[in-house]
Amino acid sequence: MAAVVVPAAASAANVQIGVTKTPLVAPTCPADAQGVKCTILLTQVTAYETLGDGVANPDTIKQSGVISSFTLGLTGTNLITPAILAAKDQAYGGPPEAQLTALIPTGTAASPSYRVVAQSEIVKLRSELGQVAEFPLTTPLPVVRGEVLALTIPTWAPVLAIEQTPTQFAYAQSRAKSFETVKVATKTGTKTERASSCSTSSTVNLAQIVVGELSNYTCTYPGSRIEYSALEITTPSGYNGETRKRAAAKR
């Protein structure tokens, strides 16, 4: 009996998802990016890193298993004052919160899209502002090789490190790129430019919060890093999507 059980148990391992050589930090605003230029918030969106320390797609699951916890770098109250907290809560539907989302790719390299296959519980973040905080999951999140582990922000969260090296860091959001013609003020008058929707605030909540939901990911943001990672406990070979479906049916 022991000879059968021990090898299966020994094949499990702890794996860090999204961890590269640069440690997670609580984001701050650079000296030349204060005020409205301090774009450290993710708001009502699902996102994943396309590039981390030059590593492509560091949030991709390489071996099936379960996510037991995740870690966030959260900006502190030295930047987010009580007045700002209240304003953001009102603007984005509540206090800062986050959850993990397992995505399966359905699009192409030129037009990426992802469908939600599983999600963790939502965690509240306010009490952890100013820290690199770990959040254990009450119910581990099953993940399958080839899926992408994204971060969903149903409301808002201060988790973006900005002004990073564009060739080393980038992330994508659950929104589709479109273009519109806008007029821009210049010293001599106005000029017409073609503007991308990726640089404007969305008027709707784009967070993927329903299993099965499909979204385009054609908006990418070089030079920014999402400060998140996760701890996976891998499972023996043979664990797959059908195994996950059976496990989910029991919950």
Secondary structure as a PSIPRED ss2 file (coil, helix, strand):
# PSIPRED VFORMAT (PSIPRED V4.0)

   1 M C   1.000  0.000  0.000
   2 A H   0.000  1.000  0.000
   3 A H   0.000  1.000  0.000
   4 V H   0.000  1.000  0.000
   5 V H   0.000  1.000  0.000
   6 V H   0.000  1.000  0.000
   7 P H   0.000  1.000  0.000
   8 A H   0.000  1.000  0.000
   9 A H   0.000  1.000  0.000
  10 A H   0.000  1.000  0.000
  11 S C   1.000  0.000  0.000
  12 A C   1.000  0.000  0.000
  13 A C   1.000  0.000  0.000
  14 N E   0.000  0.000  1.000
  15 V E   0.000  0.000  1.000
  16 Q E   0.000  0.000  1.000
  17 I E   0.000  0.000  1.000
  18 G C   1.000  0.000  0.000
  19 V C   1.000  0.000  0.000
  20 T C   1.000  0.000  0.000
  21 K C   1.000  0.000  0.000
  22 T C   1.000  0.000  0.000
  23 P C   1.000  0.000  0.000
  24 L C   1.000  0.000  0.000
  25 V C   1.000  0.000  0.000
  26 A C   1.000  0.000  0.000
  27 P C   1.000  0.000  0.000
  28 T C   1.000  0.000  0.000
  29 C C   1.000  0.000  0.000
  30 P C   1.000  0.000  0.000
  31 A C   1.000  0.000  0.000
  32 D C   1.000  0.000  0.000
  33 A C   1.000  0.000  0.000
  34 Q C   1.000  0.000  0.000
  35 G H   0.000  1.000  0.000
  36 V H   0.000  1.000  0.000
  37 K H   0.000  1.000  0.000
  38 C C   1.000  0.000  0.000
  39 T C   1.000  0.000  0.000
  40 I C   1.000  0.000  0.000
  41 L C   1.000  0.000  0.000
  42 L E   0.000  0.000  1.000
  43 T E   0.000  0.000  1.000
  44 Q E   0.000  0.000  1.000
  45 V E   0.000  0.000  1.000
  46 T E   0.000  0.000  1.000
  47 A E   0.000  0.000  1.000
  48 Y E   0.000  0.000  1.000
  49 E E   0.000  0.000  1.000
  50 T E   0.000  0.000  1.000
  51 L E   0.000  0.000  1.000
  52 G E   0.000  0.000  1.000
  53 D C   1.000  0.000  0.000
  54 G C   1.000  0.000  0.000
  55 V E   0.000  0.000  1.000
  56 A E   0.000  0.000  1.000
  57 N C   1.000  0.000  0.000
  58 P C   1.000  0.000  0.000
  59 D C   1.000  0.000  0.000
  60 T E   0.000  0.000  1.000
  61 I C   1.000  0.000  0.000
  62 K C   1.000  0.000  0.000
  63 Q C   1.000  0.000  0.000
  64 S C   1.000  0.000  0.000
  65 G E   0.000  0.000  1.000
  66 V E   0.000  0.000  1.000
  67 I E   0.000  0.000  1.000
  68 S E   0.000  0.000  1.000
  69 S E   0.000  0.000  1.000
  70 F E   0.000  0.000  1.000
  71 T E   0.000  0.000  1.000
  72 L E   0.000  0.000  1.000
  73 G E   0.000  0.000  1.000
  74 L C   1.000  0.000  0.000
  75 T C   1.000  0.000  0.000
  76 G C   1.000  0.000  0.000
  77 T C   1.000  0.000  0.000
  78 N C   1.000  0.000  0.000
  79 L C   1.000  0.000  0.000
  80 I C   1.000  0.000  0.000
  81 T C   1.000  0.000  0.000
  82 P H   0.000  1.000  0.000
  83 A H   0.000  1.000  0.000
  84 I H   0.000  1.000  0.000
  85 L H   0.000  1.000  0.000
  86 A H   0.000  1.000  0.000
  87 A H   0.000  1.000  0.000
  88 K H   0.000  1.000  0.000
  89 D H   0.000  1.000  0.000
  90 Q H   0.000  1.000  0.000
  91 A H   0.000  1.000  0.000
  92 Y H   0.000  1.000  0.000
  93 G C   1.000  0.000  0.000
  94 G C   1.000  0.000  0.000
  95 P C   1.000  0.000  0.000
  96 P C   1.000  0.000  0.000
  97 E E   0.000  0.000  1.000
  98 A E   0.000  0.000  1.000
  99 Q E   0.000  0.000  1.000
 100 L E   0.000  0.000  1.000
 101 T E   0.000  0.000  1.000
 102 A E   0.000  0.000  1.000
 103 L E   0.000  0.000  1.000
 104 I E   0.000  0.000  1.000
 105 P E   0.000  0.000  1.000
 106 T C   1.000  0.000  0.000
 107 G C   1.000  0.000  0.000
 108 T C   1.000  0.000  0.000
 109 A C   1.000  0.000  0.000
 110 A C   1.000  0.000  0.000
 111 S C   1.000  0.000  0.000
 112 P C   1.000  0.000  0.000
 113 S E   0.000  0.000  1.000
 114 Y E   0.000  0.000  1.000
 115 R E   0.000  0.000  1.000
 116 V E   0.000  0.000  1.000
 117 V E   0.000  0.000  1.000
 118 A E   0.000  0.000  1.000
 119 Q E   0.000  0.000  1.000
 120 S C   1.000  0.000  0.000
 121 E C   1.000  0.000  0.000
 122 I C   1.000  0.000  0.000
 123 V E   0.000  0.000  1.000
 124 K E   0.000  0.000  1.000
 125 L C   1.000  0.000  0.000
 126 R H   0.000  1.000  0.000
 127 S H   0.000  1.000  0.000
 128 E H   0.000  1.000  0.000
 129 L C   1.000  0.000  0.000
 130 G C   1.000  0.000  0.000
 131 Q C   1.000  0.000  0.000
 132 V E   0.000  0.000  1.000
 133 A E   0.000  0.000  1.000
 134 E E   0.000  0.000  1.000
 135 F E   0.000  0.000  1.000
 136 P E   0.000  0.000  1.000
 137 L E   0.000  0.000  1.000
 138 T E   0.000  0.000  1.000
 139 T E   0.000  0.000  1.000
 140 P E   0.000  0.000  1.000
 141 L E   0.000  0.000  1.000
 142 P E   0.000  0.000  1.000
 143 V E   0.000  0.000  1.000
 144 V C   1.000  0.000  0.000
 145 R C   1.000  0.000  0.000
 146 G C   1.000  0.000  0.000
 147 E C   1.000  0.000  0.000
 148 V E   0.000  0.000  1.000
 149 L E   0.000  0.000  1.000
 150 A E   0.000  0.000  1.000
 151 L E   0.000  0.000  1.000
 152 T E   0.000  0.000  1.000
 153 I E   0.000  0.000  1.000
 154 P E   0.000  0.000  1.000
 155 T E   0.000  0.000  1.000
 156 W E   0.000  0.000  1.000
 157 A E   0.000  0.000  1.000
 158 P C   1.000  0.000  0.000
 159 V C   1.000  0.000  0.000
 160 L E   0.000  0.000  1.000
 161 A E   0.000  0.000  1.000
 162 I C   1.000  0.000  0.000
 163 E C   1.000  0.000  0.000
 164 Q C   1.000  0.000  0.000
 165 T C   1.000  0.000  0.000
 166 P C   1.000  0.000  0.000
 167 T C   1.000  0.000  0.000
 168 Q C   1.000  0.000  0.000
 169 F E   0.000  0.000  1.000
 170 A E   0.000  0.000  1.000
 171 Y E   0.000  0.000  1.000
 172 A E   0.000  0.000  1.000
 173 Q E   0.000  0.000  1.000
 174 S C   1.000  0.000  0.000
 175 R C   1.000  0.000  0.000
 176 A C   1.000  0.000  0.000
 177 K C   1.000  0.000  0.000
 178 S C   1.000  0.000  0.000
 179 F E   0.000  0.000  1.000
 180 E E   0.000  0.000  1.000
 181 T E   0.000  0.000  1.000
 182 V E   0.000  0.000  1.000
 183 K E   0.000  0.000  1.000
 184 V E   0.000  0.000  1.000
 185 A E   0.000  0.000  1.000
 186 T E   0.000  0.000  1.000
 187 K C   1.000  0.000  0.000
 188 T C   1.000  0.000  0.000
 189 G E   0.000  0.000  1.000
 190 T E   0.000  0.000  1.000
 191 K E   0.000  0.000  1.000
 192 T E   0.000  0.000  1.000
 193 E E   0.000  0.000  1.000
 194 R E   0.000  0.000  1.000
 195 A E   0.000  0.000  1.000
 196 S E   0.000  0.000  1.000
 197 S H   0.000  1.000  0.000
 198 C H   0.000  1.000  0.000
 199 S H   0.000  1.000  0.000
 200 T C   1.000  0.000  0.000
 201 S C   1.000  0.000  0.000
 202 S C   1.000  0.000  0.000
 203 T C   1.000  0.000  0.000
 204 V C   1.000  0.000  0.000
 205 N C   1.000  0.000  0.000
 206 L C   1.000  0.000  0.000
 207 A C   1.000  0.000  0.000
 208 Q C   1.000  0.000  0.000
 209 I C   1.000  0.000  0.000
 210 V C   1.000  0.000  0.000
 211 V C   1.000  0.000  0.000
 212 G C   1.000  0.000  0.000
 213 E C   1.000  0.000  0.000
 214 L E   0.000  0.000  1.000
 215 S E   0.000  0.000  1.000
 216 N E   0.000  0.000  1.000
 217 Y C   1.000  0.000  0.000
 218 T C   1.000  0.000  0.000
 219 C E   0.000  0.000  1.000
 220 T E   0.000  0.000  1.000
 221 Y E   0.000  0.000  1.000
 222 P E   0.000  0.000  1.000
 223 G C   1.000  0.000  0.000
 224 S C   1.000  0.000  0.000
 225 R E   0.000  0.000  1.000
 226 I E   0.000  0.000  1.000
 227 E C   1.000  0.000  0.000
 228 Y E   0.000  0.000  1.000
 229 S E   0.000  0.000  1.000
 230 A E   0.000  0.000  1.000
 231 L E   0.000  0.000  1.000
 232 E E   0.000  0.000  1.000
 233 I E   0.000  0.000  1.000
 234 T E   0.000  0.000  1.000
 235 T C   1.000  0.000  0.000
 236 P C   1.000  0.000  0.000
 237 S C   1.000  0.000  0.000
 238 G C   1.000  0.000  0.000
 239 Y C   1.000  0.000  0.000
 240 N C   1.000  0.000  0.000
 241 G H   0.000  1.000  0.000
 242 E H   0.000  1.000  0.000
 243 T H   0.000  1.000  0.000
 244 R H   0.000  1.000  0.000
 245 K H   0.000  1.000  0.000
 246 R H   0.000  1.000  0.000
 247 A H   0.000  1.000  0.000
 248 A H   0.000  1.000  0.000
 249 A H   0.000  1.000  0.000
 250 K H   0.000  1.000  0.000
 251 R C   1.000  0.000  0.000
